[in-house]
Amino acid sequence: MAKEEIKKLIENSKKVIDADHDNSAKSIQDDLTSFKKKTLDRI
């Protein structure tokens, strides 16, 4: 494999990982918000 191909693969992987991280962070944040609301409703 040429250096350029490897460089492109790494850049694409980084974009995918960043997108997955953002989605995971948002999902966790939404879960926390939901949990807080449910807990407050019970009190």
C-alpha positions in Angstrom: 0.0 0.0 0.0 1.2 3.5 -0.8 1.6 6.1 1.9 -1.1 8.2 0.4 -3.6 5.3 0.7 -2.7 4.7 4.3 -3.0 8.4 5.0 -6.5 8.5 3.5 -7.6 5.4 5.4 -6.4 6.9 8.7 -8.2 10.2 8.0 -11.4 8.4 7.2 -11.1 6.3 10.3 -10.6 9.4 12.4 -13.7 11.0 11.0 -15.8 7.9 11.7 -14.4 7.6 15.2 -15.1 11.2 15.9 -18.7 10.9 14.7 -19.2 7.7 16.8 -17.8 9.5 19.8 -20.2 12.4 19.3 -23.1 10.1 18.9 -22.1 8.1 22.0 -21.7 11.3 24.1 -25.1 12.6 23.0 -26.7 9.3 23.7 -25.2 9.2 27.2 -26.2 12.8 27.8 -29.8 12.0 26.7 -29.9 8.9 29.0 -28.7 11.0 32.0 -31.3 13.7 31.3 -34.0 11.0 31.1 -32.9 9.4 34.3 -32.8 12.7 36.1 -36.4 13.5 35.0 -37.6 10.1 36.1 -35.9 10.4 39.4 -37.4 13.9 40.0 -40.9 12.6 39.0 -40.6 9.9 41.7 -39.7 12.3 44.4 
